[in-house]
Amino acid sequence: MKPSSAALCTLVILISSTSALQAQATTSAARSATPFSYDTAEEVTVAGTVSSVLTDAAPGMIVGSHLLLATSSGPVDASLGRFGLRRYGAVSVAAGQQIEAIGVMKTIKDKPVLLVRIVKVGSEIYTIRNQHGVLLSPQARERASHKTGPKGDSL
């Protein structure tokens, strides 16, 4: 092999390996920088008394509606997202009520937040996010309700 061919081959290998390492580093950084990744294996159930119902986030909170809960472990900020308290299938809850919230705890803006997937208020169950953590719009909740028959049986 000629020296110029060997040099060119070496250059191609270096560029390829550098590009692969950069792509891997970018993918790893994107995963670790995503505070909203949702894994159902990390879900917790929080039971408590609603101390405040916020239809809009207060300063310093993530966007959307929130339930502030008083629990035996201390206060919990339960995020319901943009649609949790709006329109079709909205959570019907008031301060003083006992609820159960199922979701994943995350640290967002340096504060612990429960990203709620399911809320139980009395005998009512509200689905806020799907199993991947994606918020359900009022339209999606309405479509889902039409797919069930009497007693919640799937059609």
N, C-alpha and C positions, 0 to 999 in steps of 0.2 A: 504494500500500500504506500502511496506517495505521502510525504510529510504534510502536504496541504490537505489531502483527503483525511488523514488521521486527525489533524487539527480541526477540520470542519465537523467530523464525526464527534469529537470530544465536545465541541461547542454545542452541538445539537443535544447531546446527552445532558450537559449542564443546564441548558435552558429548559429542557423538559422536566428535569428533577426539581428545579427551582420553581417552575410554574405549579407543579403538583404540590409542593410544600406550601406555597402561598395559598392555593385553593383549600388545602386541608386546614391551615391556620385560620382562614377566613370563615370556613364552615364551623369550626370549633368555637371561634369568638362569637359568631352569630348565635349559636345554641346557648352559650353561657350568658350572653347579654340579653336574652329574651326572658323577661320576668313573667310573661304570661303563658309559658309552656305549661300544659296541663296534663297530668298523669293520674288516672283514676286510682292507681295503686297508692298514691299519696293522699287520698281523700281522708278527711276527718269529719266527724259529726259533732256539731256544737249545739248544745241546748242552752237556752237562756231566755231572759225577759227583754223584750224590745224596750230600750230606753228612749230612742229617737228614730223617727222615720224621715229620711232626707230624700226628697224627690230629685234634688240636684246636689252635686257634691259641694262640700264646704271647701274653702281655700286649703290647699295642701293635700287634698284627696284626689284619687283618680276619678276620671269622668264617670258620670252616671249616678244612679240612685244607690243609697246605702241604708242598711239597718244597723244601728248601733245597739249592741247587745250587752247586757249585764249577765255574766256567767260566773260560775263558782271559781273559775280561774282568773277572773278579771274581765275588763271590757274587751269587746271584739268588734272590729269594723267589718261588716259583712257587705261586700260589694255585689249589687244586683245588676250592674251594667246599665246601659242606656234605656233598656226596655222593661226592666223588672217591675216597675210601678206604673207602666203606661199601657193603655188600650186593652185589647183582647188578651185574656189570660193573665192580667196583671195581678201581682200579689196583693191580697186584701189583708192588711195588717195595721194595727194601731199600737201606740205606746202602751206598755203594760201587759201585752199579750205574751204568752209563752210560745216559743217556736223552736224548731229544730232546723238547722241549716247544714247541708252536706256540701263540702267543697274542699279546695286545696288552699292551704296557707302559703302566702308569698310575702316577700318584703318588697314593697314598691314605694318609691320616694322615701326610703329609709323608715317606713312604717309597716308593721304587720297588717295584712289584709286577707280576709277570707274571700276567695273568688268562689261565689256560691254557684253550685250546679242545681241543687234541689232545695226547696224550702217547704217545710211542713208546718202548717198553721191549723191546729185542731185536727179535723179529719181531711182537710184540703191539702193537696200536694201540688206544688207549682214547679215546673221545670224551667230553669233560667238559662242553662247552658246545656249543650249536648255532651256526650262522653269525651269529646276532644277539647272541651272548654270554650267552644264557639257559642257566643250569645245567640239565643233564639229570638227572632223578631216577633212582634204580635201576629204577623201574617203566618209565620212558621208554626206558632202555637195553635192558631186557628186551623190550619191545614191538618196538624197532628190530631186535633180533637175530632175531625171528621173521619179519621181512619179508625176510630174506636166505636164499638157498638155499645149496647147496654152493659152496665157494670164494668166498663173499661176494657171489654174483650176486644182483641184485635180482629179486624175484618179480613 
